Amino acid sequence: MIAEVIGSPMAHSGSPDSHRQWIRALGINATFSACQVEPGELSYWLEQRRVGKMWRGCSFTAPLKQLAATQADSLTHEAKRLGAVNLICNDGKKLIGHNTDLEGIRTALAPRDFRTGKIVIAGAGGATAAALAYAIDQNFAEISVIARDPGRVFDRLASRFAAPFRIVHCDHAHLAVRDADLLISATPMGSRHGAPMRTGILAALAGAAPGAVVLDMNYDPVRTELLIAAERAGLIPVSGMDILIGQARRAFELLLGRSPPDQPNRL
């Protein structure tokens, strides 16, 4: 069996190492590798891969997630709901698109209960949809999304989600974050390959509710500037690495048909 993770850039991905550890521990005949694929190459790349009898599929990193949704033959309910795909499985007849972002967020925040709280989401991409779906499913009393272009983001998200939420311009982040119980950063800002996190969002953390949780969906570096600022503000930081590990375990199950062993791992 052959499985892969693809995207651009790929040098930072630790997923292959973790999957290889699980493959060795289970003693199964499989390989897992990383492959750099540019957006313009994705369609041709998938057509070449799908004819291989041993090729079970691949997981995706940015910037391929939304484009991949147009390349799959069918989508799971979650992938349709979020409008993005981070995993494609080859069942021998068709390519099935999955999205495990929402499951990853649930896993990372599972010990906590925010059902009557206030949530703020920073971002405008595919990960924002997953964070918004989490907020809606958890019945947050107030949902705000911080964006640089509120009109464009509202039009895209409102067509996908019927539940009420508001869009706040990033210049007014302090108003959205005030008394919030949970802040989720669903933007590449603050990641190793992204722009710096906006200073307005970092400063706004001081107004969050005491003991509020801050989840950064980025995982490289593990301690982002947002999480460091959250610690300094006395808030509870949650790393995107918690999401990534949960996603990797689910991807392993879907691609290779086995549950990974319960053992320490590093992605």
C-alpha positions, -999 to 999 in steps of 0.1 A, spaced: 0 0 0 12 35 -8 0 67 8 13 103 7 10 138 20 12 165 -6 13 203 -7 37 233 -11 59 238 7 65 203 21 99 206 38 83 213 72 59 184 72 65 158 99 36 136 90 56 110 70 79 102 101 49 96 123 31 74 98 63 54 92 66 48 129 31 35 130 36 13 99 67 -3 115 50 -8 148 21 -26 131 43 -45 107 22 -37 77 34 -36 41 30 1 33 49 33 25 41 69 34 60 98 18 58 135 12 55 150 -23 56 187 -32 27 195 -56 18 230 -68 -19 239 -73 -16 239 -111 -2 204 -110 -29 188 -87 -53 176 -114 -27 158 -135 -10 145 -104 -41 128 -91 -50 113 -125 -16 97 -126 -18 84 -91 -54 70 -92 -45 43 -117 -20 27 -94 -35 -3 -77 -14 1 -46 -21 38 -42 -45 43 -13 -46 81 -13 -31 113 1 -36 140 27 -32 177 18 -15 207 33 -22 243 22 -27 257 -3 -45 226 -19 -74 220 5 -101 240 -13 -88 230 -48 -88 193 -38 -126 195 -32 -131 200 -69 -109 171 -79 -125 143 -58 -152 121 -74 -174 124 -43 -172 141 -10 -182 131 25 -208 151 44 -182 169 64 -162 178 32 -193 192 15 -202 212 46 -168 228 49 -161 232 12 -126 219 15 -107 185 15 -76 176 34 -77 139 25 -85 119 -6 -89 81 -4 -88 58 -34 -113 29 -31 -102 15 -65 -131 30 -84 -133 66 -73 -115 93 -53 -134 102 -21 -127 135 -5 -127 138 33 -122 167 57 -109 160 92 -103 196 103 -135 197 124 -127 164 140 -92 177 148 -106 207 166 -131 186 186 -102 164 197 -80 193 207 -108 209 228 -125 178 239 -119 182 277 -135 216 277 -171 228 277 -179 261 260 -215 255 251 -228 287 267 -198 309 260 -185 334 235 -161 324 207 -139 344 184 -124 330 152 -96 348 133 -92 339 97 -108 338 62 -97 304 47 -108 268 47 -98 263 83 -122 292 93 -151 271 80 -141 242 103 -138 265 133 -171 281 126 -187 246 122 -173 237 156 -188 269 172 -222 262 157 -222 225 167 -212 235 203 -241 260 205 -219 290 214 -241 319 225 -220 345 205 -199 337 175 -176 363 159 -151 360 130 -123 385 127 -114 392 90 -95 418 70 -123 418 43 -156 413 63 -179 415 33 -161 389 12 -158 365 42 -194 369 52 -207 362 17 -187 330 15 -195 317 50 -232 328 51 -239 307 20 -226 277 38 -238 282 74 -273 293 84 -266 299 121 -261 335 132 -226 349 135 -210 383 130 -179 394 110 -156 420 127 -129 439 109 -95 430 122 -89 467 133 -117 461 159 -104 428 172 -104 441 208 -141 445 207 -147 410 195 -123 393 219 -136 412 250 -149 386 275 -145 357 250 -141 322 264 -124 308 234 -103 323 206 -94 301 176 -68 313 151 -75 297 117 -51 319 98 -15 311 87 -4 343 104 22 335 130 33 302 113 69 297 102 59 304 66 32 330 72 31 367 80 34 378 116 2 377 137 -15 410 137 -5 431 167 -42 441 173 -52 405 179 -22 399 202 -31 430 222 -68 421 223 -60 390 244 -58 411 275 -96 416 273 -105 379 270 -124 363 299 -102 350 327 -90 315 320 -100 317 283 -86 292 259 -66 302 229 -62 276 201 -38 282 173 -44 258 144 -8 264 132 17 238 144 50 251 131 63 264 154 45 246 181 46 276 204 35 304 181 36 341 190 -2 340 196 2 311 222 31 329 239 10 361 241 -18 340 255 4 326 283 16 361 292 -20 372 294 -28 343 318 -49 324 293 -47 287 284 -28 280 251 -37 250 230 -13 241 201 -23 231 166 -1 201 171 -30 186 191 -52 190 160 -25 176 137 -19 144 157 -56 137 158 -59 143 121 -29 121 114 -43 92 133 -77 95 114 -59 98 81 -39 66 89 -71 47 96 -88 59 64 -58 54 41 -43 22 54 -73 6 71 -57 1 105 -58 21 138 -23 35 147 -9 22 180 -13 42 211 23 53 216 41 86 219 47 102 186 61 134 171 48 150 139 
